Amino acid sequence: MNYFITGGTTGIGFELVKLYLSQGHRVAICGRDLSKLPKGFHEQHKKALWVYQLDVSDREALVKAVTDFTEKAEGLNVMIANAGRSVGSKSNIPDFQSAKEILETNVLGVLYSFEAAMQHFVSKKSGQLVAIASVAGFVGLPGAGAYSASKAAVVRLCESWSIDLKPLNISVSCICPGFIDTPMTQQNTHSMPFLMSGEKGAKLIGKAIESKRALYLFPLRMNLLITFLSLLPRFVYRWLMGLQTFNYSKQS
Ligand SMILES: NC(=O)c1ccc[n+]([C@@H]2O[C@H](COP(=O)([O-])OP(=O)(O)OC[C@H]3O[C@@H](n4cnc5c(N)ncnc54)[C@H](OP(=O)(O)O)[C@@H]3O)[C@@H](O)[C@H]2O)c1
């Protein structure tokens, strides 16, 4: 099988790369800074690993890379739109520049990744689109408005497109992890309930992709917590979260 994984140089993406290479698959990855890949890794897997330096918000670059990989590896089976970013808030006032960058990467990046893959899936009437969204897509998390909004957009895109693309035999999977130990979460100073290792997270994601799960929220305890929070009357949710929200303006 041939997998294209955006943002496969670190974290969840890189764990998926290791998983698929160990199973004998061909994998392509992309990222803005390829030096994040461990030294010698590309050389070691040169026959099965393609690496592209690009920003997922650059539609043309992404289309070019996906086409190049599809030609050289003779096909594309699964597109995993994993590249994403999150910026911790240090103020009660939204950081609009960071919000724009988050939406560009987390929403447009997924859109462009899916579009690039679809060019190869439609004629074959087969393929799988996968997005790594987040449990944050089900509630508006304090201090993470743009991130929550970006993941909510991805959850809804996947839900709609899984229905639209079914007659074309193209499946859509939306993966919503809780906290996974990666360079992204290693910057967090807040508590991270049910934190899981990247390796374990990738194994669970790999299984969900293999079984073509349309929606996968994990781990189970985080699934239950987020489902509970998302079902609360919204005024109760806002009150509950407000009790815990740090008032940044009191810092100075
Ligand atoms: N870790 C968690 O707890 C968690 C939970 C839920 C959802 N997620 C989601 O899972 C995905 C992976 O997160 P992670 O924790 O593995 O993060 P990570 O360790 O920071 O890895 C992010 C990857 O995406 C790449 N990337 C970021 N912006 C990019 C861009 N504009 N263009 C191309 N590549 C880009 C990064 O490389 P460069 O920076 O070099 O480009 C890196 O390879 C994200 O979508 C994240 O929102 C993570």
Ligand as a Chemical Component Dictionary entry (heavy atoms), coordinates in Angstrom:
data_LIG
# 
_chem_comp.id                   LIG 
_chem_comp.type                 NON-POLYMER 
_chem_comp.pdbx_formal_charge   0 
_chem_comp.three_letter_code    LIG 
# 
loop_
_chem_comp_atom.comp_id 
_chem_comp_atom.atom_id 
_chem_comp_atom.alt_atom_id 
_chem_comp_atom.type_symbol 
_chem_comp_atom.charge 
_chem_comp_atom.model_Cartn_x 
_chem_comp_atom.model_Cartn_y 
_chem_comp_atom.model_Cartn_z 
_chem_comp_atom.pdbx_ordinal 
LIG N1  N1  N 0  -0.434 15.524 20.130 1  
LIG C1  C1  C 0  -1.696 15.547 20.495 2  
LIG O1  O1  O 0  -2.033 15.415 21.678 3  
LIG C2  C2  C 0  -2.775 15.752 19.476 4  
LIG C3  C3  C 0  -4.096 15.588 19.890 5  
LIG C4  C4  C 0  -5.118 15.746 18.974 6  
LIG C5  C5  C 0  -4.829 16.053 17.658 7  
LIG N2  N2  N 1  -3.531 16.216 17.281 8  
LIG C6  C6  C 0  -3.278 16.543 15.872 9  
LIG O2  O2  O 0  -2.386 15.592 15.332 10 
LIG C7  C7  C 0  -1.619 16.192 14.296 11 
LIG C8  C8  C 0  -0.137 15.947 14.555 12 
LIG O3  O3  O 0  0.186  16.568 15.781 13 
LIG P1  P1  P 0  1.503  16.231 16.593 14 
LIG O4  O4  O 0  1.136  16.267 18.023 15 
LIG O5  O5  O -1 2.178  15.048 16.024 16 
LIG O6  O6  O 0  2.335  17.567 16.283 17 
LIG P2  P2  P 0  3.898  17.816 16.010 18 
LIG O7  O7  O 0  4.727  16.848 16.742 19 
LIG O8  O8  O 0  4.081  19.277 16.236 20 
LIG O9  O9  O 0  4.045  17.482 14.454 21 
LIG C9  C9  C 0  3.425  18.291 13.498 22 
LIG C10 C10 C 0  3.930  17.896 12.144 23 
LIG O10 O10 O 0  3.248  18.682 11.166 24 
LIG C11 C11 C 0  4.210  19.408 10.403 25 
LIG N3  N3  N 0  3.624  20.707 10.044 26 
LIG C12 C12 C 0  3.128  21.665 10.863 27 
LIG N4  N4  N 0  2.709  22.715 10.142 28 
LIG C13 C13 C 0  2.924  22.391 8.844  29 
LIG C14 C14 C 0  2.703  23.063 7.610  30 
LIG N5  N5  N 0  2.157  24.290 7.570  31 
LIG N6  N6  N 0  3.064  22.448 6.458  32 
LIG C15 C15 C 0  3.630  21.213 6.485  33 
LIG N7  N7  N 0  3.852  20.531 7.601  34 
LIG C16 C16 C 0  3.513  21.122 8.771  35 
LIG C17 C17 C 0  5.428  19.552 11.316 36 
LIG O11 O11 O 0  6.630  19.790 10.592 37 
LIG P3  P3  P 0  7.137  21.303 10.294 38 
LIG O12 O12 O 0  6.824  22.125 11.513 39 
LIG O13 O13 O 0  8.594  21.182 10.026 40 
LIG O14 O14 O 0  6.391  21.766 9.084  41 
LIG C18 C18 C 0  5.428  18.157 11.938 42 
LIG O15 O15 O 0  5.955  17.224 11.045 43 
LIG C19 C19 C 0  -2.011 17.669 14.280 44 
LIG O16 O16 O 0  -2.985 17.897 13.298 45 
LIG C20 C20 C 0  -2.597 17.872 15.655 46 
LIG O17 O17 O 0  -3.505 18.956 15.697 47 
LIG C21 C21 C 0  -2.501 16.072 18.150 48 
# 
loop_
_chem_comp_bond.comp_id 
_chem_comp_bond.atom_id_1 
_chem_comp_bond.atom_id_2 
_chem_comp_bond.value_order 
_chem_comp_bond.pdbx_ordinal 
LIG N1  C1  SING 1  
LIG C1  O1  DOUB 2  
LIG C1  C2  SING 3  
LIG C2  C3  SING 4  
LIG C2  C21 DOUB 5  
LIG C3  C4  DOUB 6  
LIG C4  C5  SING 7  
LIG C5  N2  DOUB 8  
LIG N2  C6  SING 9  
LIG N2  C21 SING 10 
LIG C6  O2  SING 11 
LIG C6  C20 SING 12 
LIG O2  C7  SING 13 
LIG C7  C8  SING 14 
LIG C7  C19 SING 15 
LIG C8  O3  SING 16 
LIG O3  P1  SING 17 
LIG P1  O4  DOUB 18 
LIG P1  O5  SING 19 
LIG P1  O6  SING 20 
LIG O6  P2  SING 21 
LIG P2  O7  DOUB 22 
LIG P2  O8  SING 23 
LIG P2  O9  SING 24 
LIG O9  C9  SING 25 
LIG C9  C10 SING 26 
LIG C10 O10 SING 27 
LIG C10 C18 SING 28 
LIG O10 C11 SING 29 
LIG C11 N3  SING 30 
LIG C11 C17 SING 31 
LIG N3  C12 SING 32 
LIG N3  C16 SING 33 
LIG C12 N4  DOUB 34 
LIG N4  C13 SING 35 
LIG C13 C14 SING 36 
LIG C13 C16 DOUB 37 
LIG C14 N5  SING 38 
LIG C14 N6  DOUB 39 
LIG N6  C15 SING 40 
LIG C15 N7  DOUB 41 
LIG N7  C16 SING 42 
LIG C17 O11 SING 43 
LIG C17 C18 SING 44 
LIG O11 P3  SING 45 
LIG P3  O12 DOUB 46 
LIG P3  O13 SING 47 
LIG P3  O14 SING 48 
LIG C18 O15 SING 49 
LIG C19 O16 SING 50 
LIG C19 C20 SING 51 
LIG C20 O17 SING 52 
# 
